[in-house]
């Protein structure tokens, strides 16, 4: 995880962007879901118990996808 990664700053910058989550549940079953905002996606992930083993979060901003790694996703889930 980047030492400088800030969940609050990330939400302030990308909070209104469409966000797609791709996650692995039950072994190799992959599911993809898109949300209208980053906060909606994080809230959805927080509802899982336990958290899926594999998670990739992509924010669509400025015409490109910005991926977030598992460590940064965990920080977003803890702090938002």
Secondary structure by P-SEA (a helix, b strand, c coil): ccccccaaaaaaaccccbbbbbbcccccbbbbbbcccaaaaaaaaaaccccccbbbbbbbcccbbbbbcaaaaaaaaacc
